[in-house]
Amino acid sequence: MKKQQQGFTLIELMIVIAIVAILAGIGMPSYQKYIKSAEFVEVINATAIGKGKVEECFQKGRTAAVCVQMSNATTSGAFNTDNITSITATSTGADNVTITALTKTTYDSVDYIISATNTNGLVKWVLPVSSSTCIAAAYC
């Protein structure tokens, strides 16, 4: 009796390698994009201190100009990291404040801009689609 050989042929191995290569070619870019959007949470969280100061300031009945000064005082230079260039607050009206976080090339130099509107101490935050480039990059 002749003993039957066991194992894979060369063509079967080549097909498996081709399938793995195709899956890796599709999966790696998606994985890298997912990692960048997960790391972008650092930028979003860095604005939380400034947001808190603006909310506290508006609830105490102060003007937007005072709230901007308080927010900038807490974030000035504190978040100049490897990923974040700056976080600044600006007044865009009597009851409106905008906080802008600028990122470095780690995140393709996108920015995260949030705007607050004060209505009798109730602060509503909005992420404007027209000005935040992190939305188009799918980071925020």
Backbone as JSON Lines, residues from 0, in Angstrom:
{"i":0,"aa":"M","n":[0.83,-1.17,0.0],"ca":[0.0,0.0,0.0],"c":[0.88,1.24,0.0]}
{"i":1,"aa":"K","n":[0.42,2.16,-0.76],"ca":[1.14,3.41,-0.86],"c":[0.64,4.38,0.21]}
{"i":2,"aa":"K","n":[1.56,5.01,0.95],"ca":[1.18,5.95,2.01],"c":[0.81,7.3,1.39]}
{"i":3,"aa":"Q","n":[-0.32,7.84,1.8],"ca":[-0.8,9.1,1.26],"c":[-0.11,10.27,1.98]}
{"i":4,"aa":"Q","n":[0.33,11.25,1.2],"ca":[1.0,12.41,1.78],"c":[-0.03,13.35,2.38]}
{"i":5,"aa":"Q","n":[0.38,14.0,3.48],"ca":[-0.51,14.96,4.12],"c":[0.15,16.32,4.11]}
{"i":6,"aa":"G","n":[-0.66,17.38,4.08],"ca":[-0.14,18.74,4.08],"c":[-0.82,19.58,3.02]}
{"i":7,"aa":"F","n":[-0.31,20.79,2.87],"ca":[-0.9,21.72,1.91],"c":[-0.02,21.81,0.67]}
{"i":8,"aa":"T","n":[-0.66,22.04,-0.44],"ca":[0.1,22.26,-1.67],"c":[0.56,23.7,-1.72]}
{"i":9,"aa":"L","n":[1.48,23.98,-2.59],"ca":[2.02,25.33,-2.73],"c":[0.93,26.31,-3.15]}
{"i":10,"aa":"I","n":[0.07,25.92,-4.02],"ca":[-1.0,26.81,-4.49],"c":[-1.97,27.16,-3.36]}
{"i":11,"aa":"E","n":[-2.28,26.18,-2.5],"ca":[-3.17,26.46,-1.37],"c":[-2.53,27.47,-0.42]}
{"i":12,"aa":"L","n":[-1.24,27.33,-0.16],"ca":[-0.54,28.29,0.7],"c":[-0.51,29.68,0.08]}
{"i":13,"aa":"M","n":[-0.3,29.76,-1.22],"ca":[-0.27,31.05,-1.93],"c":[-1.63,31.75,-1.86]}
{"i":14,"aa":"I","n":[-2.7,30.98,-1.98],"ca":[-4.05,31.55,-1.89],"c":[-4.3,32.11,-0.49]}
{"i":15,"aa":"V","n":[-3.91,31.39,0.53],"ca":[-4.09,31.86,1.91],"c":[-3.29,33.14,2.14]}
{"i":16,"aa":"I","n":[-2.05,33.19,1.67],"ca":[-1.22,34.38,1.84],"c":[-1.84,35.57,1.1]}
{"i":17,"aa":"A","n":[-2.38,35.34,-0.09],"ca":[-3.03,36.42,-0.85],"c":[-4.26,36.95,-0.11]}
{"i":18,"aa":"I","n":[-5.04,36.08,0.49],"ca":[-6.23,36.5,1.24],"c":[-5.83,37.32,2.46]}
{"i":19,"aa":"V","n":[-4.81,36.86,3.18],"ca":[-4.34,37.59,4.36],"c":[-3.8,38.96,3.95]}
{"i":20,"aa":"A","n":[-3.08,39.05,2.85],"ca":[-2.54,40.33,2.38],"c":[-3.66,41.31,2.02]}
{"i":21,"aa":"I","n":[-4.7,40.82,1.37],"ca":[-5.83,41.69,1.01],"c":[-6.53,42.2,2.26]}
{"i":22,"aa":"L","n":[-6.77,41.31,3.22],"ca":[-7.42,41.73,4.46],"c":[-6.57,42.73,5.24]}
{"i":23,"aa":"A","n":[-5.27,42.53,5.26],"ca":[-4.38,43.47,5.95],"c":[-4.37,44.82,5.23]}
{"i":24,"aa":"G","n":[-4.41,44.8,3.92],"ca":[-4.42,46.05,3.15],"c":[-5.68,46.87,3.4]}
{"i":25,"aa":"I","n":[-6.77,46.21,3.67],"ca":[-8.03,46.91,3.96],"c":[-8.09,47.29,5.44]}
{"i":26,"aa":"G","n":[-7.66,46.4,6.3],"ca":[-7.81,46.6,7.73],"c":[-6.87,47.61,8.34]}
{"i":27,"aa":"M","n":[-5.63,47.7,7.88],"ca":[-4.65,48.59,8.51],"c":[-5.03,50.07,8.43]}
{"i":28,"aa":"P","n":[-5.43,50.6,7.27],"ca":[-5.83,52.0,7.25],"c":[-7.03,52.3,8.16]}
{"i":29,"aa":"S","n":[-7.97,51.38,8.21],"ca":[-9.13,51.57,9.09],"c":[-8.7,51.56,10.55]}
{"i":30,"aa":"Y","n":[-7.8,50.68,10.89],"ca":[-7.3,50.59,12.27],"c":[-6.54,51.86,12.64]}
{"i":31,"aa":"Q","n":[-5.71,52.38,11.74],"ca":[-4.95,53.6,12.03],"c":[-5.88,54.79,12.21]}
{"i":32,"aa":"K","n":[-6.93,54.88,11.41],"ca":[-7.91,55.96,11.55],"c":[-8.63,55.84,12.89]}
{"i":33,"aa":"Y","n":[-8.97,54.64,13.29],"ca":[-9.62,54.41,14.57],"c":[-8.72,54.83,15.73]}
{"i":34,"aa":"I","n":[-7.45,54.51,15.65],"ca":[-6.5,54.88,16.7],"c":[-6.39,56.39,16.81]}
{"i":35,"aa":"K","n":[-6.31,57.1,15.68],"ca":[-6.22,58.57,15.73],"c":[-7.47,59.18,16.35]}
{"i":36,"aa":"S","n":[-8.64,58.67,15.99],"ca":[-9.87,59.23,16.57],"c":[-9.97,58.91,18.05]}
{"i":37,"aa":"A","n":[-9.46,57.77,18.48],"ca":[-9.46,57.44,19.9],"c":[-8.48,58.33,20.66]}
{"i":38,"aa":"E","n":[-7.33,58.63,20.07],"ca":[-6.36,59.5,20.71],"c":[-6.81,60.96,20.73]}
{"i":39,"aa":"F","n":[-7.71,61.34,19.82],"ca":[-8.19,62.72,19.75],"c":[-8.99,63.09,21.0]}
{"i":40,"aa":"V","n":[-9.36,62.09,21.78],"ca":[-10.07,62.35,23.04],"c":[-9.23,63.25,23.95]}
{"i":41,"aa":"E","n":[-7.9,63.16,23.83],"ca":[-7.01,64.05,24.61],"c":[-7.32,65.51,24.32]}
{"i":42,"aa":"V","n":[-7.54,65.83,23.07],"ca":[-7.84,67.21,22.68],"c":[-9.2,67.64,23.24]}
{"i":43,"aa":"I","n":[-10.18,66.77,23.11],"ca":[-11.52,67.08,23.6],"c":[-11.51,67.26,25.12]}
{"i":44,"aa":"N","n":[-10.81,66.38,25.82],"ca":[-10.75,66.48,27.28],"c":[-9.96,67.69,27.75]}
{"i":45,"aa":"A","n":[-8.99,68.14,26.95],"ca":[-8.19,69.3,27.34],"c":[-9.03,70.58,27.38]}
{"i":46,"aa":"T","n":[-10.11,70.61,26.63],"ca":[-10.97,71.8,26.64],"c":[-11.94,71.81,27.82]}
{"i":47,"aa":"A","n":[-12.02,70.72,28.55],"ca":[-13.0,70.6,29.64],"c":[-12.77,71.63,30.75]}
{"i":48,"aa":"I","n":[-11.52,71.93,31.06],"ca":[-11.24,72.9,32.13],"c":[-11.73,74.28,31.71]}
{"i":49,"aa":"G","n":[-11.43,74.66,30.48],"ca":[-11.9,75.96,29.98],"c":[-13.41,76.03,29.91]}
{"i":50,"aa":"K","n":[-14.04,74.94,29.49],"ca":[-15.5,74.89,29.44],"c":[-16.1,75.05,30.83]}
{"i":51,"aa":"G","n":[-15.5,74.39,31.79],"ca":[-15.99,74.49,33.17],"c":[-15.91,75.9,33.71]}
{"i":52,"aa":"K","n":[-14.81,76.59,33.4],"ca":[-14.65,77.98,33.86],"c":[-15.68,78.89,33.2]}
{"i":53,"aa":"V","n":[-15.96,78.67,31.94],"ca":[-16.95,79.49,31.24],"c":[-18.34,79.25,31.84]}
{"i":54,"aa":"E","n":[-18.68,78.01,32.09],"ca":[-19.99,77.7,32.67],"c":[-20.14,78.32,34.06]}
{"i":55,"aa":"E","n":[-19.1,78.17,34.88],"ca":[-19.13,78.73,36.23],"c":[-19.26,80.25,36.18]}
{"i":56,"aa":"C","n":[-18.53,80.86,35.28],"ca":[-18.55,82.32,35.14],"c":[-19.93,82.82,34.71]}
{"i":57,"aa":"F","n":[-20.52,82.18,33.71],"ca":[-21.85,82.61,33.24],"c":[-22.91,82.4,34.33]}
{"i":58,"aa":"Q","n":[-22.77,81.33,35.1],"ca":[-23.75,81.08,36.15],"c":[-23.66,82.12,37.27]}
{"i":59,"aa":"K","n":[-22.51,82.75,37.41],"ca":[-22.35,83.81,38.41],"c":[-22.78,85.17,37.85]}
{"i":60,"aa":"G","n":[-23.27,85.2,36.61],"ca":[-23.8,86.42,36.03],"c":[-22.76,87.34,35.43]}
{"i":61,"aa":"R","n":[-21.59,86.85,35.14],"ca":[-20.52,87.7,34.58],"c":[-20.64,87.77,33.06]}
{"i":62,"aa":"T","n":[-19.93,88.73,32.49],"ca":[-19.98,88.93,31.04],"c":[-19.09,87.93,30.33]}
{"i":63,"aa":"A","n":[-19.28,87.83,29.02],"ca":[-18.49,86.9,28.21],"c":[-17.01,87.28,28.23]}
{"i":64,"aa":"A","n":[-16.71,88.58,28.26],"ca":[-15.31,89.01,28.28],"c":[-14.59,88.52,29.54]}
{"i":65,"aa":"V","n":[-15.28,88.58,30.68],"ca":[-14.69,88.09,31.93],"c":[-14.53,86.57,31.87]}
{"i":66,"aa":"C","n":[-15.51,85.9,31.3],"ca":[-15.46,84.44,31.19],"c":[-14.3,83.99,30.3]}
{"i":67,"aa":"V","n":[-14.04,84.75,29.23],"ca":[-12.92,84.45,28.34],"c":[-11.61,84.59,29.1]}
{"i":68,"aa":"Q","n":[-11.48,85.64,29.89],"ca":[-10.25,85.83,30.67],"c":[-10.03,84.69,31.66]}
{"i":69,"aa":"M","n":[-11.1,84.27,32.32],"ca":[-10.98,83.16,33.28],"c":[-10.59,81.86,32.58]}
{"i":70,"aa":"S","n":[-11.21,81.59,31.44],"ca":[-10.92,80.37,30.7],"c":[-9.47,80.37,30.2]}
{"i":71,"aa":"N","n":[-9.05,81.49,29.63],"ca":[-7.69,81.58,29.11],"c":[-6.65,81.51,30.22]}
{"i":72,"aa":"A","n":[-6.98,82.03,31.39],"ca":[-6.05,81.98,32.52],"c":[-5.8,80.54,32.97]}
{"i":73,"aa":"T","n":[-6.81,79.69,32.88],"ca":[-6.64,78.3,33.32],"c":[-5.99,77.42,32.26]}
{"i":74,"aa":"T","n":[-6.13,77.78,30.99],"ca":[-5.59,76.93,29.93],"c":[-4.34,77.49,29.27]}
{"i":75,"aa":"S","n":[-3.93,78.69,29.63],"ca":[-2.78,79.34,28.99],"c":[-1.5,78.54,29.21]}
{"i":76,"aa":"G","n":[-0.97,77.98,28.15],"ca":[0.28,77.23,28.2],"c":[0.19,75.87,28.86]}
{"i":77,"aa":"A","n":[-0.92,75.57,29.5],"ca":[-1.04,74.3,30.23],"c":[-1.14,73.11,29.29]}
{"i":78,"aa":"F","n":[-1.6,73.33,28.09],"ca":[-1.82,72.21,27.17],"c":[-0.98,72.32,25.91]}
{"i":79,"aa":"N","n":[0.19,72.93,26.03],"ca":[1.11,72.98,24.91],"c":[1.9,71.67,24.92]}
{"i":80,"aa":"T","n":[1.31,70.62,24.4],"ca":[1.88,69.27,24.46],"c":[2.38,68.84,23.08]}
{"i":81,"aa":"D","n":[2.74,67.57,22.97],"ca":[3.18,67.03,21.68],"c":[2.05,67.01,20.66]}
{"i":82,"aa":"N","n":[0.81,67.02,21.11],"ca":[-0.34,66.92,20.2],"c":[-1.14,68.21,20.1]}
{"i":83,"aa":"I","n":[-1.11,69.04,21.12],"ca":[-1.94,70.25,21.16],"c":[-1.05,71.48,21.07]}
{"i":84,"aa":"T","n":[-1.37,72.36,20.14],"ca":[-0.63,73.61,20.0],"c":[-1.11,74.63,21.01]}
{"i":85,"aa":"S","n":[-2.42,74.85,21.07],"ca":[-2.97,75.83,22.0],"c":[-4.46,75.62,22.2]}
{"i":86,"aa":"I","n":[-4.93,76.16,23.33],"ca":[-6.36,76.2,23.62],"c":[-6.67,77.62,24.02]}
{"i":87,"aa":"T","n":[-7.54,78.28,23.26],"ca":[-7.87,79.67,23.54],"c":[-9.37,79.88,23.51]}
{"i":88,"aa":"A","n":[-9.81,80.8,24.34],"ca":[-11.22,81.19,24.37],"c":[-11.33,82.61,23.81]}
{"i":89,"aa":"T","n":[-12.39,82.86,23.08],"ca":[-12.66,84.19,22.55],"c":[-14.13,84.52,22.74]}
{"i":90,"aa":"S","n":[-14.4,85.8,22.88],"ca":[-15.77,86.26,23.03],"c":[-16.33,86.58,21.65]}
{"i":91,"aa":"T","n":[-17.51,86.05,21.35],"ca":[-18.13,86.3,20.06],"c":[-19.46,87.02,20.22]}
{"i":92,"aa":"G","n":[-19.61,87.73,21.31],"ca":[-20.84,88.45,21.58],"c":[-21.0,88.62,23.08]}
{"i":93,"aa":"A","n":[-22.08,89.26,23.48],"ca":[-22.31,89.52,24.91],"c":[-22.49,88.24,25.71]}
{"i":94,"aa":"D","n":[-23.1,87.24,25.12],"ca":[-23.37,85.98,25.82],"c":[-22.82,84.76,25.08]}
{"i":95,"aa":"N","n":[-21.81,84.96,24.25],"ca":[-21.26,83.86,23.47],"c":[-19.74,83.76,23.65]}
{"i":96,"aa":"V","n":[-19.28,82.55,23.85],"ca":[-17.85,82.27,23.98],"c":[-17.51,81.09,23.08]}
{"i":97,"aa":"T","n":[-16.36,81.18,22.43],"ca":[-15.87,80.1,21.58],"c":[-14.52,79.63,22.11]}
{"i":98,"aa":"I","n":[-14.36,78.32,22.28],"ca":[-13.1,77.74,22.7],"c":[-12.53,76.96,21.52]}
{"i":99,"aa":"T","n":[-11.27,77.25,21.18],"ca":[-10.62,76.63,20.05],"c":[-9.39,75.86,20.51]}
{"i":100,"aa":"A","n":[-9.31,74.6,20.14],"ca":[-8.13,73.78,20.42],"c":[-7.46,73.47,19.08]}
{"i":101,"aa":"L","n":[-6.23,73.92,18.94],"ca":[-5.47,73.69,17.72],"c":[-4.52,72.52,17.95]}
{"i":102,"aa":"T","n":[-4.47,71.6,17.0],"ca":[-3.62,70.43,17.14],"c":[-2.43,70.51,16.21]}
{"i":103,"aa":"K","n":[-1.45,69.66,16.49],"ca":[-0.25,69.58,15.65],"c":[-0.46,68.52,14.58]}
{"i":104,"aa":"T","n":[0.58,68.22,13.85],"ca":[0.47,67.3,12.72],"c":[0.12,65.87,13.12]}
{"i":105,"aa":"T","n":[0.21,65.55,14.41],"ca":[-0.19,64.22,14.86],"c":[-1.62,63.92,14.42]}
{"i":106,"aa":"Y","n":[-2.45,64.93,14.49],"ca":[-3.86,64.8,14.1],"c":[-4.14,65.56,12.81]}
{"i":107,"aa":"D","n":[-3.17,65.6,11.92],"ca":[-3.34,66.26,10.63],"c":[-3.69,67.74,10.77]}
{"i":108,"aa":"S","n":[-3.26,68.37,11.85],"ca":[-3.47,69.81,12.12],"c":[-4.95,70.21,12.09]}
{"i":109,"aa":"V","n":[-5.83,69.35,12.55],"ca":[-7.24,69.71,12.61],"c":[-7.5,70.52,13.88]}
{"i":110,"aa":"D","n":[-8.64,71.2,13.91],"ca":[-8.98,71.96,15.1],"c":[-10.33,71.53,15.66]}
{"i":111,"aa":"Y","n":[-10.47,71.77,16.94],"ca":[-11.69,71.42,17.67],"c":[-12.25,72.72,18.22]}
{"i":112,"aa":"I","n":[-13.37,73.16,17.69],"ca":[-13.95,74.45,18.07],"c":[-15.34,74.2,18.64]}
{"i":113,"aa":"I","n":[-15.56,74.69,19.87],"ca":[-16.88,74.58,20.49],"c":[-17.35,75.98,20.88]}
{"i":114,"aa":"S","n":[-18.63,76.21,20.75],"ca":[-19.21,77.51,21.04],"c":[-20.25,77.39,22.14]}
{"i":115,"aa":"A","n":[-20.21,78.36,23.05],"ca":[-21.17,78.4,24.16],"c":[-22.1,79.59,24.0]}
{"i":116,"aa":"T","n":[-23.35,79.36,24.3],"ca":[-24.34,80.43,24.33],"c":[-24.96,80.45,25.72]}
{"i":117,"aa":"N","n":[-24.95,81.62,26.34],"ca":[-25.48,81.79,27.69],"c":[-26.9,82.35,27.62]}
{"i":118,"aa":"T","n":[-27.82,81.69,28.28],"ca":[-29.19,82.19,28.4],"c":[-29.56,82.14,29.88]}
{"i":119,"aa":"N","n":[-29.44,83.26,30.55],"ca":[-29.76,83.37,31.98],"c":[-29.03,82.32,32.83]}
{"i":120,"aa":"G","n":[-27.75,82.15,32.59],"ca":[-26.96,81.21,33.37],"c":[-26.99,79.79,32.87]}
{"i":121,"aa":"L","n":[-27.83,79.5,31.88],"ca":[-27.87,78.16,31.28],"c":[-26.98,78.19,30.04]}
{"i":122,"aa":"V","n":[-25.91,77.41,30.06],"ca":[-24.92,77.43,28.99],"c":[-25.15,76.23,28.07]}
{"i":123,"aa":"K","n":[-25.26,76.53,26.78],"ca":[-25.45,75.47,25.78],"c":[-24.22,75.44,24.87]}
{"i":124,"aa":"W","n":[-23.57,74.26,24.82],"ca":[-22.37,74.08,24.0],"c":[-22.75,73.46,22.66]}
{"i":125,"aa":"V","n":[-22.13,73.96,21.58],"ca":[-22.39,73.46,20.24],"c":[-21.05,73.24,19.54]}
{"i":126,"aa":"L","n":[-20.97,72.19,18.75],"ca":[-19.8,71.92,17.92],"c":[-20.16,72.32,16.49]}
{"i":127,"aa":"P","n":[-19.79,73.56,16.07],"ca":[-20.22,74.02,14.74],"c":[-19.59,73.2,13.62]}
{"i":128,"aa":"V","n":[-20.43,72.7,12.75],"ca":[-19.98,71.87,11.64],"c":[-19.14,72.69,10.67]}
{"i":129,"aa":"S","n":[-19.47,73.96,10.51],"ca":[-18.79,74.8,9.52],"c":[-17.37,75.17,9.92]}
{"i":130,"aa":"S","n":[-17.04,75.19,11.2],"ca":[-15.73,75.66,11.61],"c":[-14.81,74.6,12.19]}
{"i":131,"aa":"S","n":[-15.31,73.53,12.76],"ca":[-14.46,72.49,13.32],"c":[-14.02,71.51,12.23]}
{"i":132,"aa":"T","n":[-12.73,71.5,11.95],"ca":[-12.23,70.6,10.91],"c":[-12.1,69.17,11.41]}
{"i":133,"aa":"C","n":[-12.25,68.95,12.71],"ca":[-12.16,67.58,13.24],"c":[-13.38,66.75,12.8]}
{"i":134,"aa":"I","n":[-14.46,67.4,12.45],"ca":[-15.67,66.68,12.02],"c":[-15.42,66.03,10.66]}
{"i":135,"aa":"A","n":[-14.83,66.79,9.72],"ca":[-14.55,66.24,8.4],"c":[-13.52,65.11,8.47]}
{"i":136,"aa":"A","n":[-12.59,65.22,9.43],"ca":[-11.56,64.18,9.6],"c":[-12.09,62.98,10.38]}
{"i":137,"aa":"A","n":[-13.32,63.09,10.9],"ca":[-13.98,62.03,11.68],"c":[-13.24,61.74,12.98]}
{"i":138,"aa":"Y","n":[-12.68,62.76,13.62],"ca":[-12.02,62.6,14.91],"c":[-12.95,62.97,16.06]}
{"i":139,"aa":"C","n":[-13.93,63.81,15.82],"ca":[-14.81,64.24,16.91],"c":[-16.27,64.11,16.51]}
